[in-house]
C-alpha cells in the first residue's frame, strides 16, 4: 500500500533544468548504455524483448483493439517486490498476466510494455511492438494512451538508474511513433472515454508523459516514481531519446504538477484483499495496491556525449534518496 508520507526529497524541475535550454535538451542529455539482451531493435539504443520471451502459448483471450490516436504516455508500476532476480522476470510477468486476465477479466495483460529493474524492456500486451494497441488499467476506458510499467514497487523507492534510462528510451520511441512531443512542459488535450477520475465526455488536459494517477483514482505509479515525472526527469530522458524533439518548437515552461495522495486503505487482516478502485469499485473502496491494474502482493510470491548536468543530477538524487537524505 502507498502510505501518505511527507514531501519526498525531490529534484525540482528548476534544479533539474538549470542552465539547460529546453530547445537543446535532447542534445545535452546522454543516456547510459542500454543493457545487452536478445530483444528486437525498434529504435536507436532500444531493444524490446518480444512477448514470446515470457508468454509463449498465452494468446489473448479476446480481441485487442487498435489505439490509433495516442496523445499521452502513462507510467505505471506493477507493485511487485523490488528484489527479484533477472531470471524471475518472465514468471513475474506471467503472474501479472494471470491476475489481469483472471480477476480483472481483461483479454490480456494490461500494459503495453514493462521495464524491469535491470533496464530490460519487455513487450506486454500482444501486438504492442508492431502497432499502437489499446491497454487497460486506467480506471475505465480512458483511451488515447500507451501504458509503460516499471516492474517494481515505487511508493517510497525510486526506480533504479538502469530502469529510468530504459523507460526514457521507451517513452522517446513511443512519442516518436505517435507523433507527440515528450519534452518537459509538453501537454495534450483529449476527450475522456470514461474513467473513475474523468467521466466520459470530460475534456482532459495532461502532460504528454503522465503518471497513472493523472487518469485514475489511484496512487500508481507510487510517490517516488511520480516525483520523477513531476520534476521532468523522465520527460528529459525521453526527450534525449526522441528524434522528434529536436525538430519541434519547445513547449512553454510550466510549473510542476501537483498531486494528491489518497487516504491509506489498511490491508485486510485475513483472506485476499478486496478489489481496488480501478476494478470498478467506488472511490475509497479497499485496494490491493497503488495501481488498480497491478498485482497485489499476495499474488506475486517470491548516447553519446557526456551528461551536461541533467544525467548527473538524476543519479545524484537517486543516491540521496537511497541514503535516506
Secondary structure by P-SEA (a helix, b strand, c coil): cccccccccccccccccccccccccccccccccccccccccccccbbbbccccccccccccbbbbbbccccbbbbbbccccccccccaaaaaaaaaaaaaaaccccccccccccccccccccccccccccccccccccccccccbbbbbcccccccccccaaaaaaaaaaaaaaaaaacccccccccbbbbbccccccccccccccccccccccccccccccaaaaaaaaaaaaaaaaaaacccccccccccccccbbbbbccccccccccccccccccccccccccccccccccccccccccccccccaaaaaaaaaaaaaacc
